[in-house]
Amino acid sequence: MELPRVKIGRRHHKQFNYIPVFYDEDKEDLHNRIEKAKSERDGTVEGFENRIRMAYKHRDVVPIDNHARKMKLVSQLRVLMFVIVFSMIAYLVFYTNTINIIFEAF
């Protein structure tokens, strides 16, 4: 029966399986134009992945649909109405005696 050895120190350097990836903007642009031309020729809609990639590249180019725009406007108006109502209540509480008169009536 053999006794296990005690390992002291590092036997070899730590290795990683990292492969560097380089971004070539011209090649990416050419690839996108080719894909767009193929989709126009075939009559198919651009792929989901390409739309996401282009949205991250050109955020201003991607239009917001009308439903999302309306929902955003409704949300902003709702917040504005809450602010107005709460500021009116705060005005009544701090700057008038209306609240005192209401409490005295009860």
Backbone hydrogen bonds, N-H to C=O, Kabsch-Sander energy under -0.5 kcal/mol:
donor,donor_aa,acceptor,acceptor_aa,energy
7,K,5,R,-0.6
8,I,6,V,-0.6
24,D,22,F,-0.5
25,E,23,Y,-0.6
28,E,24,D,-2.2
29,D,25,E,-2.5
30,L,26,D,-2.5
31,H,27,K,-2.4
32,N,28,E,-2.3
33,R,29,D,-2.3
34,I,30,L,-2.3
35,E,31,H,-2.5
36,K,32,N,-2.3
37,A,33,R,-2.3
38,K,34,I,-2.4
39,S,35,E,-2.4
40,E,36,K,-2.2
41,R,37,A,-2.2
42,D,38,K,-2.5
43,G,39,S,-1.3
44,T,39,S,-1.3
51,R,47,G,-1.8
52,I,48,F,-2.0
53,R,49,E,-2.4
54,M,50,N,-2.6
55,A,51,R,-1.9
56,Y,52,I,-1.8
57,K,53,R,-1.6
58,H,54,M,-3.2
59,R,57,K,-0.5
61,V,58,H,-0.7
62,V,58,H,-0.9
69,R,65,D,-1.9
70,K,66,N,-2.6
71,M,67,H,-2.5
72,K,68,A,-2.1
73,L,69,R,-2.0
74,V,70,K,-2.6
75,S,71,M,-2.2
76,Q,72,K,-2.2
77,L,73,L,-2.4
78,R,74,V,-2.3
79,V,75,S,-2.1
80,L,76,Q,-2.1
81,M,77,L,-2.4
82,F,78,R,-2.2
83,V,79,V,-2.2
84,I,80,L,-2.2
85,V,81,M,-2.6
86,F,82,F,-2.6
87,S,83,V,-2.1
88,M,84,I,-2.0
89,I,85,V,-2.2
90,A,86,F,-2.3
91,Y,87,S,-2.1
92,L,88,M,-2.2
93,V,89,I,-2.2
94,F,90,A,-2.5
95,Y,91,Y,-2.4
96,T,92,L,-0.8
99,I,92,L,-0.5
101,I,97,N,-2.2
102,I,98,T,-2.2
103,F,99,I,-2.4
104,E,100,N,-2.3
105,A,101,I,-1.4
106,F,102,I,-0.9
